[in-house]
Amino acid sequence: MIETRELTFRYGSDESGPPAVDDVSFTIRDGSFVVLAGPNGSGKSTLVRQFNGLLDPDSGNVLVNGQAVDENVVAARTAVAMTFQDPRDGFVAATVAADVAFGPENLGLAREKIDERVADALAAVRMDGRGDERIDRLSGGEQARVAIAGALAMEPDHLVLDEPFAGLDQPARQSVLSRLEALGAAGTGIVVVTHDLRDVLALADRVLVMNEGRVALDADPELAREELAGLAVRAPC
Ligand SMILES: Nc1ncnc2c1ncn2[C@@H]1O[C@H](COP(=O)(O)OP(=O)(O)OP(=O)(O)O)[C@@H](O)[C@H]1O
């Protein structure tokens, strides 16, 4: 479970402007599939980066599986795997397989288990057989797929993907969506930050829409179609 309590975050020390995240409280239950939408600059990335301690709130707090993130960042990062809008922000190794293996290696798993996870995660993003390739020679969409594979290989309690579909072609997008659907059904909590609600909304059981740092809508996607049509997101017809 991820709980945010009165979470407020401001970039820099200038208190004259509005905070990037402004008094946000909600709970994401285990196994729920949440789409987080909203216009540019509404605070989505800033919000999710506090789920595992990448950013520290100015006030309020985040609990992951009942524990405050600032009390145990390692536990939070093990429980919440995240990909970034710019996949290059998350790479730690030069080649595909080495990067995807990094998380499982840090979990102290046996080599055989790590190799299994890497192969499985690369297959899920249609990058199988490409483990030896250099990441800096991949296209943007391929890099995005490697970043997703790295998060999948962690087999976390919660998977948070920030704009995961940007740059993905249709087969890769479908492949990632089916893996997310399977993971959601198996109990992994999923948060997808996206402007593009095609396909993904059908999998979600909840949609949160941010506006100016606050949660402007928190609803069942089926019930929220009309409201979504009026917001700055690309909603399905
Ligand atoms: N590193 C930063 N330094 C200062 N201000 C920032 C920084 N990152 C984001 N902001 C500001 O914080 C606010 C929220 O940004 P954030 O990236 O969280 O929004 P977002 O909803 O994820 O936007 P997008 O849909 O464009 O990705 C914006 O006003 C943005 O300009």
The ligand as an SDF file (V2000), in Angstrom:
LIG
                    3D

 31 33  0  0  0  0  0  0  0  0999 V2000
   13.5790   20.3590  -11.1290 N   0  0  0  0  0  0  0  0  0  0  0  0
   12.6430   21.3190  -11.0610 C   0  0  0  0  0  0  0  0  0  0  0  0
   12.9720   22.5510  -10.5780 N   0  0  0  0  0  0  0  0  0  0  0  0
   12.0580   23.5250  -10.4500 C   0  0  0  0  0  0  0  0  0  0  0  0
   10.7620   23.3740  -10.7960 N   0  0  0  0  0  0  0  0  0  0  0  0
   10.3770   22.1810  -11.2680 C   0  0  0  0  0  0  0  0  0  0  0  0
   11.3020   21.0980  -11.4200 C   0  0  0  0  0  0  0  0  0  0  0  0
   10.6230   20.0340  -11.9210 N   0  0  0  0  0  0  0  0  0  0  0  0
    9.3570   20.4330  -12.0610 C   0  0  0  0  0  0  0  0  0  0  0  0
    9.2020   21.7080  -11.6780 N   0  0  0  0  0  0  0  0  0  0  0  0
    7.9510   22.4860  -11.6580 C   0  0  0  0  0  0  0  0  0  0  0  0
    7.0240   21.8040  -10.8040 O   0  0  0  0  0  0  0  0  0  0  0  0
    5.7280   21.7970  -11.3650 C   0  0  0  0  0  0  0  0  0  0  0  0
    5.2380   20.3510  -11.5060 C   0  0  0  0  0  0  0  0  0  0  0  0
    6.0810   19.6940  -12.4420 O   0  0  0  0  0  0  0  0  0  0  0  0
    5.9330   18.1400  -12.7450 P   0  0  0  0  0  0  0  0  0  0  0  0
    7.0650   17.7590  -13.6390 O   0  0  0  0  0  0  0  0  0  0  0  0
    5.7570   17.4050  -11.4980 O   0  0  0  0  0  0  0  0  0  0  0  0
    4.5580   18.1280  -13.5520 O   0  0  0  0  0  0  0  0  0  0  0  0
    3.9360   16.9740  -14.4730 P   0  0  0  0  0  0  0  0  0  0  0  0
    2.4840   16.9670  -14.1810 O   0  0  0  0  0  0  0  0  0  0  0  0
    4.6750   15.7070  -14.2770 O   0  0  0  0  0  0  0  0  0  0  0  0
    4.1830   17.5900  -15.9220 O   0  0  0  0  0  0  0  0  0  0  0  0
    4.3340   16.8520  -17.3560 P   0  0  0  0  0  0  0  0  0  0  0  0
    2.9980   16.3090  -17.7170 O   0  0  0  0  0  0  0  0  0  0  0  0
    4.7430   17.9760  -18.2570 O   0  0  0  0  0  0  0  0  0  0  0  0
    5.3770   15.8110  -17.2020 O   0  0  0  0  0  0  0  0  0  0  0  0
    5.8180   22.5590  -12.6820 C   0  0  0  0  0  0  0  0  0  0  0  0
    5.4230   23.8820  -12.4460 O   0  0  0  0  0  0  0  0  0  0  0  0
    7.2800   22.5080  -13.0300 C   0  0  0  0  0  0  0  0  0  0  0  0
    7.6670   23.6370  -13.7300 O   0  0  0  0  0  0  0  0  0  0  0  0
  1  2  1  0
  2  3  1  0
  2  7  2  0
  3  4  2  0
  4  5  1  0
  5  6  2  0
  6  7  1  0
  6 10  1  0
  7  8  1  0
  8  9  2  0
  9 10  1  0
 10 11  1  0
 11 12  1  0
 11 30  1  0
 12 13  1  0
 13 14  1  0
 13 28  1  0
 14 15  1  0
 15 16  1  0
 16 17  2  0
 16 18  1  0
 16 19  1  0
 19 20  1  0
 20 21  2  0
 20 22  1  0
 20 23  1  0
 23 24  1  0
 24 25  2  0
 24 26  1  0
 24 27  1  0
 28 29  1  0
 28 30  1  0
 30 31  1  0
M  END
$$$$
